[in-house]
């Protein structure tokens, strides 16, 4: 990826970023998220007022969206091809508030040269507001709208028009003295699915404590999340939609295993910092179904295992570890390993195989 950022005085800016991702030896060939020979990751024109406590900027064109903890809106970091959107974005500062409004369509990924285009089957819009509070606390509130012409859940396929109202309050990880950090978020969803209604929700939390003055600077944390599932006998769709989530928020195996839909999880984690820029983390995720009438979905949102009459709740558990070496300000290396152990639900609905996952990464930023 290579970008060009050009400013014409204080009020006009152009930003262009190219991307290229190649894939080899995958059985079945590359998926759309695996290969993009060459295209624009971003290409927008920005107009704006002078910077300050009150300002406004308008971006028109292709761009990335990334907000909050990335549970709902992320750039899809991890796969070979990152996600981008085409449309309009307004960024404004009103005293201590940062308020963004956007109306976009996600890119429809194709593997060739400059052949990506807006996905006209999906519309996405919203308003996202952020304000800092005392004691390093941040408050975020947002409204998000999604229109998918063809959406598929266990109950079937129909047009989905979904509205999301959410709020998040968080405090960053301590860097100077021992301190609690936290991240709590709640979302309520409503709208229509075909001729029926939508009523869905999620509550997500992470609480941690770091000892920056102790050797290895250990941090102990735990996530606890729950998102609603469906009851197909009802006329109201109850399956939560995570929109465009960050996959590895739910562990190193998240892009391969079950995603944050119709789920309950508990996720303890320990991370340490060694000398020479080396960090090591170990985590363990335990996952259940919230609704016994709904199946298990992947991170992108498609159904990977229907309920199939099973009354088992436990989906599985997955330990994982990550080692990262920041060699210098430009160069980094990373190794991930995880194992998913199938729980009773997957064994009853077959196949109930375990999964092993490993990945080696190297990155250079300049």
Helices and strands as residue ranges (DSSP letters): E 2-8, E 12-21, E 36-48, E 54-63, E 85-94, E 97-108, E 117-118, E 122-133, E 137-153, E 156-171, E 179-193, E 196-210, G 215-217, E 219-227, E 236-237, G 247-250, E 263-273, E 278-288, E 296-297, E 303-305, E 314-326, E 331-342, H 344-349, E 355-364
